[in-house]
Amino acid sequence: MKKTILLCTLLLAIISCKDTPKATAQAAPVSLDATYYLIRHADKMRGPDAGSDPELNDAGKQRAQFWAEELRDVDFDAVYSTDYKRTLATAQPTAEAQGVNVKLYDPTHLYDAEFQQETAGKTVLVVGHSNTTPAFVNAILGENKYDEIDDDLYGYLYVVTVKNGSAQVELKDFNDWSAE
């Protein structure tokens, strides 16, 4: 008799813990689909007096305006930049034209789960550096496709579209653009 009661109690315990409520079990996962526009900061000051966090030179200021004009028809939900004068100054004209604030990202944590969740379903501009921009693209793609950008080139635009867990990239070269 004691064995029967113990067996019934054990079965009751197992049955009561069996399923999660259907509302929780049927919650739709958040779509990580997004479109990312990634550029390197514009032309920076050079030389011994430029320091470790140089500002944009005159050509760089014009290039930052060029990016705002070139990307004017893209409806950005967010603009991200690293916390450096040259990246912030490159991002700012586009952010102002789009009516959004520049958000900072940590270049040592590229395309992590938090960033993916924050940008899910959005169109985003990301301004980085000669090493972090291709690394960011590679992180989204899940493969090492792009090397660092040559230090004298500032005109690459990577457009990465993530759809149904698959990423595609289009590379546009605006390095022939010149400030006038």
C-alpha positions as a printed NumPy array, in Angstrom:
array([[  0.   ,   0.   ,   0.   ],
       [  2.821,   2.414,   0.884],
       [  4.468,   1.634,  -2.46 ],
       [  1.231,   2.483,  -4.308],
       [  0.846,   5.805,  -2.493],
       [  4.503,   6.651,  -3.121],
       [  4.166,   5.724,  -6.812],
       [  0.989,   7.83 ,  -7.192],
       [  2.671,  10.811,  -5.496],
       [  5.694,  10.5  ,  -7.784],
       [  3.504,  10.299, -10.918],
       [  1.492,  13.32 ,  -9.785],
       [  4.704,  15.303,  -9.287],
       [  5.997,  14.369, -12.746],
       [  2.694,  15.144, -14.471],
       [  2.317,  18.55 , -12.779],
       [  5.787,  19.674, -13.974],
       [  5.445,  18.292, -17.499],
       [  4.511,  21.274, -19.676],
       [  5.109,  24.99 , -19.637],
       [  2.   ,  27.102, -20.22 ],
       [  1.071,  27.244, -23.904],
       [  1.294,  31.039, -24.044],
       [  4.967,  30.838, -23.03 ],
       [  5.737,  27.876, -25.259],
       [  4.213,  29.579, -28.299],
       [  5.921,  32.967, -27.87 ],
       [  7.385,  33.975, -31.221],
       [ 11.18 ,  34.37 , -31.308],
       [ 12.521,  37.839, -32.04 ],
       [ 13.619,  38.138, -35.673],
       [ 17.28 ,  39.093, -35.983],
       [ 16.778,  40.256, -39.582],
       [ 18.436,  43.64 , -40.115],
       [ 20.345,  45.751, -42.613],
       [ 23.724,  47.184, -41.654],
       [ 25.613,  49.926, -43.479],
       [ 29.223,  49.941, -42.326],
       [ 31.839,  52.581, -43.115],
       [ 35.246,  53.549, -41.865],
       [ 35.618,  57.018, -40.357],
       [ 36.459,  59.79 , -42.804],
       [ 39.932,  61.225, -43.47 ],
       [ 41.772,  62.043, -40.252],
       [ 44.465,  64.503, -39.247],
       [ 47.935,  63.005, -39.499],
       [ 51.352,  63.838, -38.198],
       [ 53.049,  64.118, -34.847],
       [ 50.619,  66.744, -33.571],
       [ 47.493,  64.703, -34.417],
       [ 47.649,  62.734, -31.167],
       [ 46.098,  59.34 , -30.437],
       [ 42.537,  60.516, -31.067],
       [ 42.818,  62.73 , -34.156],
       [ 39.978,  64.789, -35.524],
       [ 38.892,  64.847, -39.143],
       [ 40.9  ,  66.965, -41.551],
       [ 39.116,  69.23 , -44.063],
       [ 38.723,  66.419, -46.61 ],
       [ 37.345,  64.214, -43.835],
       [ 34.747,  66.811, -42.861],
       [ 33.668,  66.991, -46.503],
       [ 33.595,  63.191, -46.74 ],
       [ 31.394,  62.991, -43.622],
       [ 28.962,  65.345, -45.393],
       [ 29.276,  63.198, -48.524],
       [ 28.178,  60.117, -46.533],
       [ 25.168,  61.998, -45.148],
       [ 24.204,  63.003, -48.693],
       [ 24.967,  59.588, -50.215],
       [ 22.875,  57.821, -47.557],
       [ 20.033,  60.387, -47.418],
       [ 17.493,  57.99 , -48.953],
       [ 18.222,  55.246, -46.416],
       [ 15.805,  55.357, -43.482],
       [ 18.14 ,  54.627, -40.559],
       [ 16.693,  53.534, -37.245],
       [ 20.042,  54.006, -35.522],
       [ 23.575,  55.286, -36.083],
       [ 26.442,  53.718, -34.124],
       [ 30.009,  54.919, -33.646],
       [ 33.027,  54.099, -31.561],
       [ 33.935,  56.703, -28.947],
       [ 36.597,  58.535, -30.965],
       [ 36.541,  62.069, -32.377],
       [ 36.989,  60.91 , -35.99 ],
       [ 34.22 ,  58.28 , -35.906],
       [ 31.784,  60.517, -34.051],
       [ 32.447,  63.389, -36.482],
       [ 31.873,  61.024, -39.413],
       [ 28.611,  59.673, -37.971],
       [ 27.145,  62.993, -36.809],
       [ 26.058,  64.527, -40.162],
       [ 24.137,  61.371, -41.113],
       [ 22.597,  61.067, -37.638],
       [ 21.474,  64.71 , -37.735],
       [ 20.01 ,  64.322, -41.225],
       [ 18.113,  61.228, -40.016],
       [ 16.952,  62.823, -36.753],
       [ 18.616,  60.188, -34.545],
       [ 21.313,  60.346, -31.877],
       [ 24.642,  58.624, -32.33 ],
       [ 24.918,  55.558, -30.087],
       [ 28.275,  54.251, -28.949],
       [ 29.42 ,  50.678, -29.44 ],
       [ 32.428,  48.857, -28.04 ],
       [ 34.751,  47.791, -30.899],
       [ 35.964,  44.863, -28.773],
       [ 32.442,  43.355, -28.765],
       [ 31.421,  43.287, -32.424],
       [ 28.004,  41.918, -33.334],
       [ 27.414,  40.301, -29.966],
       [ 24.005,  39.011, -28.821],
       [ 23.115,  42.335, -27.183],
       [ 23.847,  44.308, -30.364],
       [ 21.888,  41.789, -32.453],
       [ 18.847,  42.103, -30.179],
       [ 19.114,  45.897, -30.08 ],
       [ 19.254,  46.172, -33.881],
       [ 16.826,  43.38 , -34.767],
       [ 14.467,  44.446, -37.535],
       [ 16.293,  47.752, -38.015],
       [ 18.395,  49.564, -40.58 ],
       [ 21.621,  50.716, -38.967],
       [ 24.727,  52.734, -39.838],
       [ 27.917,  51.618, -38.08 ],
       [ 31.008,  53.848, -38.235],
       [ 34.289,  52.204, -37.319],
       [ 37.958,  51.991, -38.205],
       [ 40.245,  50.399, -40.788],
       [ 40.465,  47.251, -38.669],
       [ 37.079,  47.127, -36.907],
       [ 34.841,  47.802, -39.912],
       [ 35.872,  44.704, -41.91 ],
       [ 36.019,  42.704, -38.659],
       [ 32.421,  43.777, -37.908],
       [ 31.332,  42.716, -41.411],
       [ 33.097,  39.372, -40.931],
       [ 31.356,  38.874, -37.573],
       [ 27.95 ,  39.423, -39.169],
       [ 28.808,  37.09 , -42.059],
       [ 30.279,  34.466, -39.741],
       [ 33.4  ,  34.152, -41.893],
       [ 36.704,  35.966, -42.437],
       [ 36.001,  37.422, -45.859],
       [ 37.476,  40.944, -45.556],
       [ 40.936,  42.086, -44.464],
       [ 41.771,  45.37 , -42.778],
       [ 41.287,  48.467, -44.924],
       [ 44.442,  50.167, -46.182],
       [ 45.187,  53.171, -43.978],
       [ 44.84 ,  55.619, -46.899],
       [ 41.365,  54.424, -47.993],
       [ 38.185,  55.88 , -46.526],
       [ 35.532,  55.19 , -49.142],
       [ 34.273,  51.637, -48.679],
       [ 30.613,  51.06 , -47.886],
       [ 29.607,  47.569, -46.802],
       [ 25.87 ,  46.865, -46.927],
       [ 25.091,  43.675, -45.034],
       [ 21.564,  42.274, -45.096],
       [ 20.59 ,  39.585, -42.597],
       [ 17.447,  37.667, -43.528],
       [ 16.253,  34.363, -42.107],
       [ 19.62 ,  33.824, -40.431],
       [ 21.597,  34.281, -43.645],
       [ 23.823,  37.305, -44.303],
       [ 24.661,  38.797, -47.687],
       [ 27.094,  41.651, -48.304],
       [ 27.445,  44.228, -51.028],
       [ 30.69 ,  46.215, -51.12 ],
       [ 30.603,  49.642, -52.735],
       [ 33.801,  51.559, -53.44 ],
       [ 33.668,  55.354, -53.189],
       [ 37.433,  55.786, -52.858],
       [ 37.525,  57.737, -56.131],
       [ 35.406,  60.477, -54.532],
       [ 37.456,  63.557, -53.855],
       [ 36.737,  66.619, -51.813],
       [ 36.333,  69.675, -53.997]])
